[in-house]
Every structure is written in structure tokens, then in C-alpha cells.
Amino acid sequence: MRTVLMVAEKPSLAQSIAKILSKGSCTSRKGLNGACSVHEYTGSFQGQTVRFKMTSVCGHVMSLDFIGKYNNWDKVDPAELFSKAPTEKKEANPKLNMVKFLQVEGRGSDYVVLWLDCDKEGENICFEVLDAIQPVMNKGSVRERSVYRAKFSSITDTDIWNAMNSLGEPNRNEALSVDARQELDLRIGCAFTRFQTKYFQGKYGNLDSSLISFGPCQTPTLGFCVERHDKIQSFKPETYWILQAKVFKGKDSPLTLDWNRVRVFDREVGQMFVNLAKTSREAKVESVSKKEKTKQRPQALNTVEMLRVASSALGMGPQHTMQIAERLYTQGYISYPRTETTHYPENFDLKGTLKQQTNNIIWAEEVKALLSTGLNRPRKGADAGDHPPITPMRAATEAELGSDGWRLYEYITRHFIATVSQDCKYLQTTIEFSIGTEAFSCSGKTLISPGYTAVMPWQGIPLEEALPDCERGDTFTVDEIKLVEKQTSPPDYLTEAELITLMEKHGIGTDASIPVHINNICQRNYVTIENGRRLKPTNLGIVLVHGYYKIDAELVLPTIRSAVEKQLNLIALGKANYQQVLQHALDIFKRKFHYFVDSITGMDELMEVSFSPIAATGKPLSRCGKCHRFMKYIQAKPSRLHCSHCDETYSLPQNGAIKLYKELRCPLDDFELVLWTSGARGKSYPLCPYCFSNPPFRDMKKGMGCNECTHPSCQHSLNSLGIGQCVECDSGVLVLDPTSGPKWKMACNKCNVVVHFFEHAHRVQVAQETCDACDASLVAVDFNKTRTPLPAGETQHTGCVFCDPVFQDLVELKHATMKHFMHRGGGARRGGRGRGRGRGRRGNPKKPKDKMAALAAYFV
């Protein structure tokens, strides 16, 4: 029997599709990577009985990066990244072993059906999957087709079966356009980011950003925010005057009239008009007009409009909104949430989609009325040729979806119902008055038919006081006429919704990437989110944009990126050559980069005004090993130590506290050690500032503390304080924390495992001897004689933490509390397992398997 391997983009999606296609009769098992399941069943394919295997990836299988040596910021000139630096595809998440998993499941398959998301990114993932599994698939005849692509927009029985019955082929051109975008963003972004980060962090101490990043889309996005900020700062309020008139008739309430001249900017002229109007005590009705008007129902919903409304009306950021929308999609509640289209296809089942909402008490009345009177034809929108608009695919309740999920689903559903409802109709009445020589008017609206606003009440016609009945020639008594002084006001900071509109208008990013670019400028501390989800640029964001304008405005203006996006779209349509577009764009930005480097002093002059020199920042902490003067500790991100005498800056671990470590010094370079800690419930370890930035041994990398240092005799090193291999991760070693007493602990130097032991002991030391059973170092403990847990009142004992029965009840495994799992500075993780690996002292300690279970029992 032949085998068909089917691959979806996410595990939840694979499960839903398999359930539909197998009609609930599939068997499921976990894949070797633990993250993806495999669903198997027997069915029919291409007229033959086959075994189906449905599984998934977890987004992109591969990511683009430079080869190893070009990831070293200190040894590579950023200019080389434009052309000289080779790139390679690496596994996007090495821990998932996705390539191996796909090869194991794909081995011996005869056909593959790709169920990846139907956009350019999904098309790119198709070819990542094919690269992994085609070498291990069965080779059919030369003419036999083995690769199929399913196109679908929602997880419904109808849509999935339609996709299965009309399989196509993956689109190589669309995948290439994504490859081109990835390479452009990598090369351009890394070159500019590395240069300006190193340049400015080496000069200024209070930038408060760990990365001074540049992105071809991110920077124009920031540019829009700063442009609005500049308009606010340069705004000069102007005083103007308006005539305000109040009139009444009989016992009716007074009417406030609008002056037809609107306003004047000269007070004396305004006073002249007041005097002219005051010559009459009566307001004469010149005309009364009544006009029926309509407020159009919305067009079908696309991604950008959903993001705008979610930000402005629901108070949800774009990134968060997309995460929720994707969850609703994979669970089958809405159609595919990434689409530029605002026009329903001719064969779209509007009535069937609407019928699913008849039981929801919130809008059941409106839905039933529509079904009985007939749906209104939706407004014609734009068909981008990608996916149908975003619509609800099945009924739901708040209990099913949770708070934010329900709010987004509710809006999508109300929007859909509104698109097939009638327009809102109202009567607008306008009364024109004359008072002396001046003309005034007032207007009011009266609702005729609510139409779509019955389900979108926030867009409804507000209730207004009814205008008095009158006709031409009637007179009203003038209550008062006065001159009112007002001032023009500046614009407000951009809202997320306004920024999304600008990005769409200028072609910056795609419907999928717009939330990412906005999130990036927030994370980099270039803007802060204020009340009303308004984006206020920080000093750093403002100076960067002004600096780009000063050196090369095209780096921040949307024009050049918009042009690149158009070229990328031509690749996707097969109308432009991938290599030529890539090379042309890189050539342009390479020239711009060289000019930027040569002209950096222009931006530096702006930085000097806003930020303090690094030598004038921070507080004295530890002594430099070169000049023996105090170095200053700079807390602003990225935290670091700076020696103003030597003009040297040294990196430190981030997201924790730093303090001096007992005034002890590193035996290699005489620098005073500092202690990093992530908090009382977390980890701590000493480090030498010089070694942390300049690894002293070949098997060490940047960003390693004393708990990973392989110095053979230093009392602070891994060799002296390492106890045994971590009970969880494969590459970590549990290292004694000598500062932790009286609540003693050892912590893994790779992962966040912390082992508490021997509370209230006077002293805990790592012995020279090792355990015969597991090769871990023995630990010598000296207990307080009044609180000793040892039998017969003994106070001293040496044994193995893992194997010694005396110690067994004194050990407790926890997970450190950390702000970020990757708490250390840069560098890949070291592969050494044991304390003395390769140094002749001892081999790799074995994992004490029987004791792992004992430790795991103490998990909290």
C-alpha cells in the first residue's frame, strides 16, 4: 500500500484537518521531537487505497543566517555582510529537530500533500519541507507526480474537502520572493545594526537600549512616528475668533447656531461682524432643507482593517491581535486571518455562513431578520487574489474563546453581518438663518432605518434634540451673540491604527509583517505606548530618525522600501529575476551604508545633545585589571562596565543585579570579580569582566562566567566548584554557588535548574574525590551543631549529593525564577559535560539516573 505524507503549518491545524479527512477515524501518536503529532488513517488518493500520515511543522523549518565566523561582531567588518559573507539555511529551532523528524516520517512515502498556510510565507515553508523529505521519499516513475499543494482558507469540512479534491502545485516564484526578502533584511539590517550599536554604545552610557537596530521596514515605521512628533513640537498655536449665536422661538429650547464664515483670525474684524449682527434682534429663517442620506455598510474585512479596529476600539496591539486571530483560525472559528482582499468571491456561501449565527442571543434577532427579508448584496471591494475576507466560520461563546478571543471574534462576526445588511438611512435637516447681514445655520439628523448599525451600534447616528418645526420666513428671537476666542491645537501622537494606515498606504511591510515592525520599535525602546495606544517616540528614537534624515533621508523615508516591495512582488508573479532584484537592492544599500559610515559624525552631533558620554555615566564598582582604577557600572541597557582611564568597555550578563564579589580578583588578568544574580529565588554566579568579553581558553565563548570557566586551579572556576552533570539538560554542569549560604544551592551553568541543599550549614565545599557510582564530585558539609540533620548529632559529613543516603532528604530541585531564559551574554552554548573534561582530572560524570527520579519528585 502506498503512503501519502501530509504536512500542515501547525500541530493544531494538522489535527483538525486529519479529523475532517479521516471522518474522525485516525489514530494519533507523538513524533520524535515531542512537539508534533502524527495522525494516521487509510483512505483513497488518486483512485487508489493509500495510508495517510498527517503531521505538521511549527512555522518555518529553516531560517537564514550568516555562516559561523561572520556572526562575530568584533572580528567582521559590517560592510562585508552585503556581499562577501556567505549565508546558510539553519534549522529555525534546533531543539525541535524538525528536519530529522520530517525525514523519519517522510521516509518511504510515495506522495506529499502540503497543507501550509496559503500565503507567500506558507509557500516558502512548502519548499523547506520538500528539501527535507524529497531525498528520502520513494522514487516513482519519471512521469509520476509526487508533490501536491492544498489551497484552503478556513478549517471547515467543505473547505478542506474542496482543497483535497482540487490539489495544485507549490509556487516556486512566491517562495523565492520570500527568500529574497529574508536575505535583504538579514544583510541590510545586520550591517547597519552592528555598526551603529557598537559605535554608539561605545560612546554613550544612557541610551537604554540593548540593540540600536536598523531594519528596512522597521526604520520607516519609526520615521512615521517621529514625523508626527516633529509636527507636534513645531506647532505654533494660532488664536482665532468665532461668532456664537443663540436663538429661540416661543417656549422651545434655545438653538446654538453655526456661523457660516466659520472663523476669523483678526479680533477687530470679528468684532465688526458682531456689531453688524447685533443690529437685528431677530433671526430670520432663509431656508429649510431636508435630505435623506445613507451611511454605507462596511466592505468585507481584511487584515489591515482588523488590526486597525482591534487597536483603536478593542485596545489590543497588532502583534497580540494576530496571535489571537491565528488561534481562532486554527481552532476553526474564523477564516484565514491574513488577507488583503475586501471582496467576497462569487461562490462564497454568505447565507450558510450567516445561518450559523442564528442561535447567538446577542445578534440572533438581526440575523433572523436578514434571513427572512433576504441578504443585501455586499459592497464591491478589492480582490487581491489571495484569500477571501475574514469571516466567522462557526458559532462560538465567550466561555469557549476567553476574553480577548471573544472580543475579536465578536467584532469579526458583527462586521460580517454588517456587510450583508442594509445601509443606515437618516434624514438630515438644515435650517439657514440670517441675523442682520450675517448668515448662520444649524442641522440635525433623524434616524430613518438603522440598517447595519443595529449590529455595529458604535457607528450609529447619535440621538440629537429635534429641530423646531419652521419654514422660510419664520423669525426667531436672538438670545445672545458674542465673540468667542479659541486656539488652533496641535495634532496628537500617532495611534497604532493611524500608523497601520500609513504603512499600508506607503507599502511598508505586508499584512503579516506590519504587527512585527510595530512590535520591534516598541521593544527597542524607540517608542512607548501611551493612553489610547498612541505611539510616543523616545529620545533615542527621535535622534536616530533625525540622524538618518541628516545623513541620508532615504534610509528613513518609505519610498525606497516601497520600491523594493514592488520588485519582490514581481518575483512572486514570475515577472522579475530573483538574483537580479536581490543584487540590485544590495548594491544600492551597500553604497548607502558606506556613505552612512563616512557621515556618522552628523548623527553623533545629535547624540551628544541628548545622551551622556559613557565616561560620565554610571557609578564606581570594581577595579580594572590594567590600570587598577575603579571602573563604572552602567545600569542602562545594555548594562556594562567602563574604564574611563583605559577607554575600554566590558560586557555583563543582562536582566539581573550586579555587585562586587568580595573584592576577589581573577588570577588571569587581575580584574576584580563581580557577582551576577537574577534574584533571591534565581541563580547567581561570579564573573571576571575581562574574561566575560575576552574568553581566555579555547573551549570558552564570549558571555561565560566563572561557573563555565575551564581554568584548572582557580577557586572560582567550574573545575573547582562543579559537582555533576545537570539532571535535566545534556550539556550543563551543576555548580556550587559559594555565595548562597546559609540557604546553600547549586545551579546549572546552562539551563535554569537550581538545586537547594544543606540549609543552615556553616560551610559547603566541593571535595577532590568523586562518587564511585556516578562520578560526581563529593561535597563536604559542616552543619550547625544545634540544627544538624545528621544522625547522632554529627556535624560533618562528606558524600555524593545524588547517591549518599544521608544527603538524600536534604536536596530539593527547583527552577530558577528568571525574566529571560537566555540570561547570559552572546555566544553559543559550550558542549562540555563534566568539570574536568579534556584536562586530565576526571572524565564526564554520569547522569545519576536513579537519583534523577528522586530529584524530580521535589519539582516545584
N, C-alpha and C positions, 0 to 999 in steps of 0.2 A: 504494500500500500504506500502510495506517495505521501509526502509530508509538505504541508504549507505552513511556513512561519509567518505570522502576522505581528507587526510591531507598531505600537501606539506611542504617544509622546510622554504619557504619564501613567503610573500604575493604576490609578483610579479609572482612567479612561479605558485602559485595556480590559479591566474587569467589567465595565459597563458594556463595552462592545461585544465581548465574549459572551456575556449573559444574553444579549439580544440575538446574536447569530446562532448560538447553540440552543436557544429557547430554554435556557436555564439548566441544561443537562451537562455542563462542562465540569471537569474535575480540576482542582487547583492545587498548586504546590509552590513553595518558595524557591526562588532562583538562588544560585550560588553566592550572589552578592548580598543577599538578605533584604534588599530594597525592592526588588521587582519580583512579582509572582508570574507563574506560567499557568495558563488555563488551557486545558486540552479537551478536545471532543472530535467525534467523527462526523463528517458531512460531505456534501457534494461540491466539487470545484471543477469547472471546465468539462462538465459531463462525466466526471469520474469520482468514485468514492475515495476520499483522502482523510488523512489525520491532520487536524488543525492544531497549531500551537500558537496561542495568543500571548504576547508579552509586551514589554514596554521598555523605553529608556526613561531617563529623568531629565528631560530637556536636552541640551546639546551634549553629544558624546565627546566631542573634541573641542579644544579651544586653541587659538593661535597664540604663540609666544616666540620670543627670540630663543635661539639655542643658548645653552648654559652660560658661556662666558660673557655673552652680551647682556646678561641680567645683572652684571656687577657695575653699579653706578660709579664706583671710584676708578675703574680701570678702562671704561669705554667712553670715548668722546660721543656725546649725544648726536652729533652730526652724522656719525656712521650708521645710525639707525634708519636713515632714509633709504639707503641702497646697499651698503656693504654688509650689514648684519643679516645673516640668514634667519629665516623663521622656520618653525616646525609646528606640526599639529601635535598637541599633547592631550592626554585624557583630561576632560574638564574637571572631573572629580576622581582622582586616582583611587580613593578609598572604595569607590563603588565597583572597581574592576569591570567597567561596563563592556569594554572590548572583549575581554575574556568571556564574560557572561554571554554576550551575543554570539560569540564563536561556538561556545558549548551548545547553546540552544539551536544555532543555525546549522551545525554540522549534520550533513546528510539530508538537508532539506532540498526539495525539488523546486519549490516556488517561494517567493516572498511577496507579501502584500503589505504595503506601507500605509499606516493609518496616522501619519504625523499631521500636526495642525496645518490647515490649508492656507499658509501664507509663505512669504519668502524664507523666513527662518525655518519653518517646517520643511520646506523643500530642501534647504541646506542640510538639515538633520537626516533627511532621506539618504543622501549620498554618504554621510558619515556612517550610517547603519550599513549601507551596501559595501563600503570599503572594509568593514569588519567581517561581514558574513559571506560575501561572494566567494572568497578563496576557499571556504570550507563547504560550500553547497555542492550538491551533486551536479555533474556536468551533463546537461541534456543534449539533444541533437542541436546542430548548428542553427537550425531554423526555429527551434522551440523557444518561445518567450518564457522567461522565468521571473521577471520583475514587474510588479503591478503597483499602481498608486490609487488609493481610495480618496475621493473628494467628498467631504461632508461638512455641514455647518451646524449641526446640532446632534445631540445624543438621543435621538428618538428612534423607535423601531422603523418607522417609514424612511427616515433619512439614512440610517445605517444600511438597511436592505437595498435602498436605491443606489447607495455608493458601492455596495458589494456587487450589484448587478451591472454596474457601468464603470468598471475599473479602467483607469488610463495608465499613463507613464509619468514618472517623476520629471520635473522640468529642470534640466541642467543649467539653462541660462539664468533662471531665478536663483539657483544655488550659487552660481558664480558671482552674481551681483552682491550676495551676502559675503562671500569670500573677499571680494574687493573692498567692501565697506569695513570688514574686520581688519584687513591689512592696513588700510589707510588710517583708521582710528588708532591702531596699535603704533604704527611708525610715527605718525604726526604727534599723537598725544604723548607718547613716551619721550620723544626728543625734547619737546617744549617743557614738559613737566619736570624731567630730570634736570634740565639746565636751570630753570627758574627756581626750583625747590632748593638746589644746592647753593645757588648764587645768593638768594635772599635769606635762607635760614642760617647761612654762614655770616650774615651781616647784622641781622635784626633779631632781638630776643623776645619780642612780644607780638609776633604775627598770629599766634594762637590758631595754627592750623598745621597738622602733621604733614600735609602734602599741598604744595602750591601747584595744583593740577591745571592742565590745559586740555581742552577737548574741542575738536572741530565743530561739534554741536553744542557742547556744554558752554563754551565761551560766548557765542552769540546769544544763548539763552540768558546768561548773566548780563550781557550787554543790554537786553531789553529792560531789565530791572533797574540798571544803573541809569539808563537814558531817562526813565521816568523820575528817578531820584534827582537827576540834574535839573529837570524841568521844575520840580518842586522847589529846589534850592534857589534857582534863578528867578523864580516867580516874584513879580513885584505887584502887590495888590493895588488895584485902582478903585477910587471912590466914584460911585455913580448915584444918580437920584431917579426915583420913580414917583409918579403921581398915584396916590391911592385914594379912590373914591368909594364911599358907601352910600347906597340909596335904598329907599323903602317905599312901599305902597300900602296904604291903609295899615292894617294890623299885622301884615306879613313881616317875617324876619328880614333884617337888612341884607342887601346883596353887596358883596365886595366885587368891584369891577376891575378888569384889567385894562391898563392904558394901552391904546393901540400904537403909540410911539415907543412903547416898551421901556426905554430908559434914556437919560442924557448924562453926559459926563461933565457938564458945566452947571454949577449950582444956580447961577444967576439966570441962565436960560430956563432951568427947571422952575424957578420962582416965577418967571414971566408966564409960563404955561398955567401955573396955579392961579395966578391973578386973572388970566383970561377965563379960566373955567369958573372962577368964583363970581363972575358977572351974572351967572344964572343960578337960581335956587331950585331949578327943575332939571331933571334928566329926561330927555325925550327919546322914546323908542323909535329908532330909524328902520329897523327890520327885525323880523323873527324868522329864522330858517330852521327847518327840521330835516335831518338827513339820516337815512338808515345806513349803518356801516357794519362791516364784518371784521372780526378778528380771526385770522386764519389758523386752522388747526396745524399742529407741527408736522414737519416731514418725518419720515421714518428715522429711527435713531441709529447714529453711527458712533464710533469710539470717542471721537473728539468731543461731540456734544455730551455724551455720557460723562466724560471726565470733567467737562465744564460745570455741568449741573451738580455733580457729586461734590465738587469743591465749593461752589457758591451757595447751594441750597442745603446740602447734607453735611457740609463741614468735613468732608473726607478728602484727604490728599490723593493725588493721582496714582501714586505707587500703591497705596493701600486699596484704592478703588479697583485697580486692575487685578490685584491679588484676590479680592473678593469675587470679582466678575469671573475670573478663571475657575474659582472653586464652584461657583454656581453653574458654570458651563459643564465642568467635568461631572458634576452630580446630575446633569440633565435638566436643570431648571430654566436655563436660558440658552439661546443660540450662541454661536461663536462670537466672543466679545471684541475681536479685532477686525474691524471693517471700516472702509471709507465710504461705503455705499449708503445712500439715503433713499433708495427706490426699491420697492418690493418687486421681485420677479413676477412675470405674468402668471406663472403657475403656482404662486405662493398661496397656501391654504389659509387665507385670512379668517374665514368663517370657522374652520376647525380649531384654529389657534384661539379664537375668541371664545368658543364654546367651553373650553377648558376652565374658563374663569367664572362660570355661572354660579358656582357654589360659594364663592368668597363673599361674605356678607358686606364687606367694605364697598365693593363696586358691583355686586350682583344685580342691583336694580338697573344701573346704566347698561350693563352687558345684555340683560334680558330685553330691555327696550330696543337696543340696537338690533338684536337678532330678530325681533318681531317686526320692526319697521324696515329693516334692511340696512346693510353696512354702506357707509359713504365711501366712494372711491378715494383711496389715499392720494395726497398731492404728489405730483411728479417730482422726483428728486434726481440726484446724480447717481449713475450706475458706474462704479469704479471697476467693475468686472472681477471683484474679489469674492466677497461673501455677501449674503443677504443682510439686511439691517438686523440690529439686536432686538430680539423679541422673546417673550416668555414662552417656554416650551411645555410646561405643565404647571398645574396649580400647586401652591405652597402655603404654609402658615409660618408665622413668626417663630413658633416653637421649633419648627424644623430647621430654620435658617440662622437663628441667632439674631442679635440686634442689628449689627451693620449689614449682614447679609440680607435681612428682611427689608431694611430701608432701601437698599439698592434695587432689590427685586421689585419692591413696591413701585419705585419710580419707573423702572423699565416697563412694568405691566401697565401702569397708568398712561405712560407715553404711548404704548402700543394701542390701547383702547382709544386714546385721543386721535390717533392718526386715521381711524376708520369712523370717527364721529363727525357730526355736522360742525360747521364753523359757528363761532359765537356771534350772535347778532344783537346790535343795540341801536338805539335812536339817539343821535346827537342833536341837541337843541342849542342854537346860538342866538343870543339877543344883542343887537348893536344899539348903543346909546350915543347921544350927543349931549355934552354939558358945555354950554357956551360954544366955543369954537373947537373944543377938544372931543375926540372920539374915544369911546370906551366899549368894552364888550364883556359878556360873561357866557359861559357854556356849561352844559350839564349832560350826563349820559343816563339813559334809561334802558335797562335790560329788556330785550325782546325774547331772545332764546339763548340759554346758556351754552348749548352745543357742547363742544369738547371740554369746556371749563367745569362741567359737572364732575369730571374725573381729575381735572387739574385745577382745583379751585384757586390756587395761588395766582393763576393767570386771569382770574375772573374780573368782571367790571365792578369796581368798588361802588358800594351804595353811597349815593350822594343825596343831599337835600333837593327836593324837586324845585325846579324854577317856577316862579309865579306865572299864571296864565296872563298873557298880554298880547297885544297886536300893535302893528305900526301906528304911530300917532299917540299912543298912551304916554302918560307922563308919570314919573316917579319923583318923590321929594328927595333932594340931596341932603344926606345926613352930615357928611363931612368930606372935605377934600384937603389933603395935606401932602407935603413933600417929604418923602422918606429917604434917608441916606443909607446906602448899602455899599459893600465892597466886593470886588471880584475875589474868588477863592482859588487856591492852587489845586491842581489835580491831586488825587490820593495815590499812595503806592499801588503798584500793580497787584491785582488779585491773581491767584493761580488760574482762575477761569480766563481772565484777560490775557495772561501770558500764554496759555494754551492756544487761544485765538491767534495771537501774533505769530507763534511758532508754526501753526498750520498755514497761515497766510503767506509766510516767507519760506516755507518748505524746509524748516529746521526739524530734523528727526522725522520719524514715522509715527503712526498711531500707536505702535508698540513701544517705541523708544522715548516718546515725549515724557512719560512719567519718570523714566530713568534719569534723563537730563535734569529735570527739575529737582529730583531727589539728590542728585550729585552736588548741585550748587548749595543745597541746604547742608549736606554732610560735610562739605569742605569749609564750612563757616564763611561762605561768601554772601549768603543772605540769611535772614532769620524770618520765621513765620510769625506775623503779628495777628492781632484780632481780626476776624473776618477773612482769615487766610490770605492776608496781604504780605507781599514779599519785600522786606526792607533790607537793602544791601548793607553789609558791614563795611568798616573802614578798608579791610583787605580787599573785598570785592570791588569797592569803588576805585581804589588805587590801581588795581590790576587792569580794569577796563579803561581808565584814563590813560594808563601807561601804554596799552595796546593802541589806543587812538593816537597817542603821541608818536609812536614808532611806526605802526602800520595799521591803519583803520580796518583794512580787510580781514585782519585776524579776529575782529570782534563783530564786524557787520555781517548780516545774514547772507549777503549776496554771493560770496564765493562758495559757501557750503551749499546753498540752494542750487548753484550751478553744478556742483559735484553730484548732488542727489539726482538731478535730471540725467546726468551721464550714467549713474548707476541704474536708473530705471531703463535706460536704453540697452544696457547689458541684459537686464531681465527680459526685455522684449526681443532680444536677439538682433538688435539694430546697431550695437557697438561692440568693439572687440575688448574683451576683459583686460588683456595685458596692456593695450594702448591707453585705455582710460586710467588704469592704475598708475602707469608710468607718467602720464601727463600730469595727473594730480600731485604725485610725489615730487616731480620736478618743480612745480610751482611752489609747494610748501617748503622744499629744501632751500630754494632761493630766499624765501621769506624768513626761514629760520636763521640763515647766515646773516641776513640784514638785521634781524632781531638781536642776535648775539652782539653784533658790532655796535648796535644802538642802545644797549641795555642801560646805559647811564641815564638816558632820558626817563626811563621808568624809575630808576634808582633815586633820581631827584625827588620824585613824588613820594617814594617810600620814606625818605629821610624826614619828610614833614610829618608823616603820620605814625611812624614807629621809632622805637628807641634802639640805638646801636647795641649790639649784643654785649659789648664790654660794660655798658651802663645798666644792664638788666640783671636781675636775679640777686641771690644772697649767698655769701661765702659758705661753703660746705666742706669740701675736702681738699687736701693739698695735691698739687701737681707733682708728679714724679720727676719732672725735668728741672723745674725752677724752684720747687718746694714752696711756692706761694699758694695761697688759697685760690681754688677755682670757684666760680659762681654757679649755683644751681638755678637753672631757668625752668620754671614750672609750666609756662605757657607751652601748648602743644607745638612741636614735639618736645617733651622735657629733655634737657641735656645739660652737660657741664661745659663751661667755657673758661679757659685760662687766658686772661687778657694780656699777660706778660708774654706768653709764647704764641698768642693769637691762634690757639687750637681749640676745636670744639669736639666733644666726645658724646656719642650717643648713649642713651639709657633705655631700659625697658619702659614701656608705656603703661598707662592705666593702673597705676599703683602709687604708693608713697615711697619716697627715697629719704634715707637718713644716713648719718655717718656710722660706720661699723667699728666701734670700739677703738678708733684711731689705729687700726691694724693696717699693715702695708703689704702690697703684693711683692713676693720675693723676686719676681722677674724684672719689674720696672720701677719699684718704689712708690707707685701711686697709692694713695690712701683708699682702702676699700669702702664701698657704700653698701647699704642693705636695702634691697627692694622688697616690699611686702604688698600683697593685694588685700590686706585687712585681717582682722583677728581670726576670722573663720577660713582664711585662704592660705596661700603659700608665701614663703619668703626665702630669699637666698642672697648671699653676698656676691659682689662682683667687683672686678677691677675695671675702672672706666676705660683705661687704655686697652686692656685685653679684650673688652667687650666690643670695641671698634676695630681693633687690630689683632685678630686671633694669633696667639703665639705658637701654636702647634699645628701641624699639617692636617690632623683629623678634627680640627675645630673650625667653626664658621663664625662669621660676624653675628653678634647677638647672643653669645653664650656666656652665662655667669660662672661663678666658681663651682656650682653644682654640676657643670658639664666640662670643667677644665681637666685636662689629662696630665697635669703636672705630676711627676712621680712621687714627690715628697711634701708638697705644700700642705699645711694643715687644713686649708680651706677647700682643697680640691676634691673632685669626685673620687680620686684614688684613696683619699684619707677618710671621707665621710660616706661613701657609697656603701649600701648594705646588701641589696639584692635586686634582681630583675623585678620590674613593676608587675603587679598581679593582674593588670588589665592590658596595657599596650605592649607591643612586641619590642619596641626599641628603647623604652625608658628604664631608668635605674632609680630605685628608691634611695634617697639621700637624706641623712640625718640633718635636721635643722638645728644647729647648735645654739640658736638664739631663742628657741621656743620654750625652754624650761620656765616655770615648773610644769607647764602643760606640754610635755615633750611630743614631738611628732617627726615623722619623716615624710618627704613628698617626692613624687615622681618628677624627674627633671625634663619630662616630655609632655605628659598629659596632666590632668587636674586631680589625680588621685592623691589623697592625703591620708596617712595612717597615724592615728593618735595612740600613744602608748606611755606607760610608766608615769602617770600623773603624780606629782608631788615628790618625784625622785630628786635627790640632791644633784646627781651627776649621771649623764648617759654618755658613753664613749664607744666608738667603733673599735673593736679589737683586731689584732693582726690575724687571728685564727679564723678558719672558715668552718661552716657546718659540713659534716661528713655526708649528710643526706641530700642537701640542696645547694651546696657551695656558696650560700650566702654568708656574709661576714657575721661573726658573732658580736654581740653587743654586751658591754659591761655596764651594769646598773648599780648605783649606790643609792638605796632608799633611805628616807627619813625613818629613824628608829621608832618614832611614835606612830607612824602611819604606814609601816611596811606591810605589803601583802604577802611577803614570803613566809613560808612555814617556820615555826619555832622562833619567830622574832628575828630571823636573819635579816641583815640589811644589804648584803652584797650578793650579786649573782651574775654570772656570765653565761649566755646561751643564745640560741638562734630565735629570732623574732617569729619565724614561721613554724619551727619544729619543736621548740622546747615546751614541754607540758606546763612548766612553772609559769611561762610567759603567756600561755595560750589565752587566758581570760583577761589579759591586760592590753590587748590590741584591738583597735577599732578602726575600720576603714570608712573614710568619708570621701565626698567630692568637694574640692575647694570651691568657695564662692568667688567667682570672677566676673568682671564686667565683660571681658572678651576672652575667649578660649585661647586665641593666639596672643598671649600677653608679652611674648618676647619680641625683641627687635628682629631685623631681617634674617635671611638665611634659611636654608633647608634644614631639616632635622638630621641629627647625626645618627649613624646606623649602629654605633657600638652598643653592646648589650650589657657588658659587665664592667666592674670597676677597673680591672687590670688588663683589659683586652689588648693584646699585642705588646704588652710591656713586661712580660715575663713574670709578673707577680702571681696572677692566677687566671684561669680560663673563665669562660662565660658561666655565671651562676645559672643553675637550672631553675625553671619555674616550679615552685613547690606546689604541685597540682592538688595534693590532698589538702594543703593549707589554704589554697585559693578559695575553696568552697567554704572553709571556716571563716576566712576574712569576709567573703561575700555575704555571709549571714549577718554581718554587722552593718551592712549597707544602710545608709540613711540619705 
